[in-house]
Amino acid sequence: MGFVGFFMFLACMALLLVQYEPFSGASAGENAVMRQAGDQKEGKLWLGGCLLANTVFPLLSALILFHFKVDKVVNGFFMQGMPLFYGVWGTVNALFVILTTVVWYQCYAKKNGISLDSIDLKISAAHLGKTVATALTVTGLALTLLFVVKFFFNTDFRILYWAVRPFNARRLLESLKLLPLFMVAYVTASVFINCLNFNTSFGKTEKKNIVVLSLLNILSPFILAALGYGYFLATGVNSFYGTNNQISDWMVPPLLLLFITPFITRAIYRKTKNPYLGGIINAVIVTIMTCVNAQIVFPT
């Protein structure tokens, strides 16, 4: 309950703050409206093609990054292999999403009268500055709550693999190193979920839409984990990915976070028409969670 409540706090506090100065500039002052998807065959083909590409690419990129041992890069600067892998993987996948989106917009959307303004993609410098300030205030209050709960009740927020727990300055330093990578990944995901797909293509109602998108968000790591564990259960040998038997294990931790973070950013977007606010909040919290729960390795 505490774990769920912590993430609910993020969305609710953001929606509370944007009602008052100086944070009101982070909101458009009106609710986002779910858009109706077109019935054109060309549009459906573009949707299916982009969806397939953005599902297959993360599968391949994960295997390629493991092959080149990105998770083993431990030096005087990066000292946590698992968070570094997740950050690089998320960034690479986000850049591919941006690429496919640009191609979709130039080849289809622009020709069919879909403007950047109509999907809430544009943001001014002033609006972005207030968005960042609001996001940092929300995450700061959430982390303050975390330390207060630890101090008075000697507990934190956790379930199975996942934990939001207090940290020291060293963990914060490691988080700051990787925050830019997670920022690219989670802000892009928020834009993709809200600006591009808050429509009836993925469910006829708002609830169905976000559930479907959240499930699609975890599809790639779920497939990688299921293949590895399925082979192990069938044969008793953990060798589906050759000698790298950690691939299946490392695909499990992202599943819960990739499933719940779309709900947070959607809750914020619906009331503010700001896709960047929820993305930044998610990026900060997930980065800290990942770095706090991963081992620090000192190079020899």
VENHU-V698613 format. One record per residue. N is the residue number from 1. RES is the residue in one small letter. SS is DSSP state (H for helix, E for strand, - for the rest). NEAR is the number of other ideal C-beta (glycine too) atoms within 10 Angstrom. Layout:
((N,RES,SS,NEAR) (N,RES,SS,NEAR))
This chain:
((1,m,-,7) (2,g,H,14) (3,f,H,17) (4,v,H,11) (5,g,H,11) (6,f,H,18) (7,f,H,21) (8,m,H,14) (9,f,H,16) (10,l,H,24) (11,a,H,21) (12,c,H,15) (13,m,H,18) (14,a,H,30) (15,l,H,17) (16,l,H,11) (17,l,H,21) (18,v,-,23) (19,q,-,11) (20,y,-,8) (21,e,-,8) (22,p,-,11) (23,f,-,20) (24,s,H,14) (25,g,H,19) (26,a,H,26) (27,s,-,22) (28,a,-,15) (29,g,-,11) (30,e,-,9) (31,n,-,11) (32,a,-,21) (33,v,-,10) (34,m,-,15) (35,r,E,15) (36,q,-,10) (37,a,-,15) (38,g,-,15) (39,d,-,7) (40,q,-,11) (41,k,H,8) (42,e,H,12) (43,g,H,17) (44,k,H,13) (45,l,H,11) (46,w,H,18) (47,l,H,19) (48,g,H,11) (49,g,H,13) (50,c,H,19) (51,l,H,16) (52,l,H,10) (53,a,H,14) (54,n,H,19) (55,t,H,13) (56,v,H,12) (57,f,H,18) (58,p,H,20) (59,l,H,15) (60,l,H,11) (61,s,H,19) (62,a,H,23) (63,l,H,14) (64,i,H,12) (65,l,H,17) (66,f,H,20) (67,h,H,11) (68,f,-,11) (69,k,-,11) (70,v,H,19) (71,d,H,21) (72,k,H,11) (73,v,-,15) (74,v,-,17) (75,n,-,8) (76,g,-,7) (77,f,-,10) (78,f,-,18) (79,m,-,21) (80,q,-,24) (81,g,H,20) (82,m,H,18) (83,p,H,28) (84,l,H,25) (85,f,H,22) (86,y,H,28) (87,g,H,26) (88,v,H,20) (89,w,H,24) (90,g,H,25) (91,t,H,19) (92,v,H,20) (93,n,H,20) (94,a,H,21) (95,l,H,15) (96,f,H,17) (97,v,H,21) (98,i,H,14) (99,l,H,13) (100,t,H,18) (101,t,H,19) (102,v,H,10) (103,v,H,14) (104,w,H,18) (105,y,H,17) (106,q,H,10) (107,c,H,11) (108,y,H,17) (109,a,H,18) (110,k,H,12) (111,k,H,10) (112,n,H,11) (113,g,-,7) (114,i,-,17) (115,s,-,11) (116,l,-,13) (117,d,H,8) (118,s,H,12) (119,i,H,20) (120,d,-,20) (121,l,-,16) (122,k,-,11) (123,i,-,15) (124,s,-,9) (125,a,H,7) (126,a,H,9) (127,h,H,17) (128,l,H,16) (129,g,H,13) (130,k,H,21) (131,t,H,25) (132,v,H,14) (133,a,H,15) (134,t,H,27) (135,a,H,27) (136,l,H,13) (137,t,H,17) (138,v,H,29) (139,t,H,21) (140,g,H,11) (141,l,H,15) (142,a,H,21) (143,l,H,17) (144,t,H,10) (145,l,H,16) (146,l,H,20) (147,f,H,13) (148,v,H,11) (149,v,H,17) (150,k,H,14) (151,f,H,9) (152,f,H,8) (153,f,H,9) (154,n,-,7) (155,t,-,10) (156,d,-,17) (157,f,E,22) (158,r,E,15) (159,i,E,12) (160,l,-,9) (161,y,-,13) (162,w,E,17) (163,a,E,13) (164,v,E,23) (165,r,-,16) (166,p,-,14) (167,f,-,18) (168,n,-,8) (169,a,H,6) (170,r,H,11) (171,r,H,18) (172,l,H,13) (173,l,H,11) (174,e,H,23) (175,s,H,21) (176,l,H,12) (177,k,H,17) (178,l,H,23) (179,l,H,18) (180,p,H,13) (181,l,H,21) (182,f,H,25) (183,m,H,20) (184,v,H,20) (185,a,H,27) (186,y,H,28) (187,v,H,20) (188,t,H,22) (189,a,H,25) (190,s,H,27) (191,v,H,23) (192,f,H,23) (193,i,H,26) (194,n,H,27) (195,c,H,20) (196,l,H,22) (197,n,-,23) (198,f,-,23) (199,n,E,15) (200,t,H,15) (201,s,H,20) (202,f,H,19) (203,g,-,16) (204,k,-,12) (205,t,-,10) (206,e,H,15) (207,k,H,9) (208,k,H,12) (209,n,H,20) (210,i,H,22) (211,v,H,16) (212,v,H,14) (213,l,H,21) (214,s,H,17) (215,l,H,14) (216,l,H,18) (217,n,H,21) (218,i,-,19) (219,l,H,15) (220,s,H,23) (221,p,H,23) (222,f,H,17) (223,i,H,16) (224,l,H,22) (225,a,H,20) (226,a,H,12) (227,l,H,16) (228,g,H,23) (229,y,H,16) (230,g,H,12) (231,y,H,16) (232,f,H,15) (233,l,H,9) (234,a,H,9) (235,t,H,10) (236,g,-,7) (237,v,-,9) (238,n,-,17) (239,s,-,12) (240,f,-,18) (241,y,-,18) (242,g,-,9) (243,t,-,6) (244,n,-,17) (245,n,-,14) (246,q,-,16) (247,i,H,20) (248,s,H,21) (249,d,H,14) (250,w,H,21) (251,m,-,21) (252,v,-,16) (253,p,H,20) (254,p,H,22) (255,l,H,16) (256,l,H,15) (257,l,H,20) (258,l,H,24) (259,f,H,15) (260,i,H,18) (261,t,H,25) (262,p,H,27) (263,f,H,18) (264,i,H,22) (265,t,H,29) (266,r,H,23) (267,a,H,19) (268,i,H,32) (269,y,H,26) (270,r,H,19) (271,k,H,19) (272,t,H,25) (273,k,-,18) (274,n,-,29) (275,p,H,28) (276,y,H,26) (277,l,H,31) (278,g,H,32) (279,g,H,29) (280,i,H,25) (281,i,H,29) (282,n,H,29) (283,a,H,27) (284,v,H,23) (285,i,H,24) (286,v,H,23) (287,t,H,26) (288,i,H,26) (289,m,H,21) (290,t,H,24) (291,c,H,28) (292,v,H,19) (293,n,-,19) (294,a,-,19) (295,q,-,10) (296,i,-,13) (297,v,-,14) (298,f,-,7) (299,p,-,9) (300,t,-,4))
